[in-house]
Amino acid sequence: MVVAVVEAYAELARRVLDRPARLGRTRLVAVDGPSGAGKSLFADRLADALAVRSDGGRPPVVHTDDLLDGWADQLTFWPRLEEQVLTPVRAGRPGGYRRYSWVRREFLPRTVPVPVTPVLIVEGVSAARRVIRPESTLTVLVTAPTELRTARAVARDGLAILPELRRWHAGERSHFAADDTAAGVDLVVDGAPTLPHDAARYYVRRPA
C-alpha cells in the first residue's frame, strides 16, 4: 500500500536544481492547488530551501492572485501571466507585472520586477495547467479538505467572502477535473498533514 511520506524541502530543492531548465534558461516550478490548501506556504518554504542551495539566491515567487483582475478572472488571467512574465523570461529577458489590489479593486501602478534567475516559482490556482507543464521543471499540487480550506479563508478574510468563495470553489473543481491536474503533476503535497514533522523543513507527499 502506498502511504504518505515526509520529505525535506532541501532535498526537493536539490532535485529542482539538478533538473534541466525548460523555460529558456530558467527552471519553472509551478505550485497549483485549490484556495486555502497551503500553496503559498509551500512555495515560500521551497524558495527558502532553494536560496540555500542556489548561487542565484532566493528565487522570485509570483502569486497568480496578484495578476487576477478580480474574482471573475479566476482562470482567464493566463494571457497576462504569459505576456508579462513567462514570455520575457523564456526569452532570457526580465519580466514584470502590476499587482492587483483586492481592496482598491484595480491594478497598482508600480511594476513588480521578475528577474531572469535559475529558478522561478509561480504559485496559484491553475499554475500547473496542462499548457505549461512541458516547460516546467517541477509541477506540484497542494491539497486539503474543503471544510478546512473554507475555514482558513474565512479566518483570513471574514464571513463576507463566502458567496464569492463558493463560486470560486466550483470553478476550481471544474478546472482541475477538465485539466486532469492531479494525474499530470510531478508531486502531490498534503496541505493538512497529520504525520508528525518539522513543517519549516519538511512537507508530506501524498500518493499520486
ABEGO torsion letter per residue (X at the ends): XBBBBBBBAAAAAAAAAABBBABEABBBBBBBEBBGAGAAAAAAAAAAAAAAABAAEBBBBBBAAAABBEAAAAAAAAAAAAAAAAAAAAAGBBBBBBBBBAAAGBBBABBBBBBBBABBBBBEBGAABAAAAAABABBBBBBBBAAAAAAAAAAAAEAAAAAAAAAAAAAAAAAAAAAGAAAABABBBBABBABBBBAAABBBBBBX
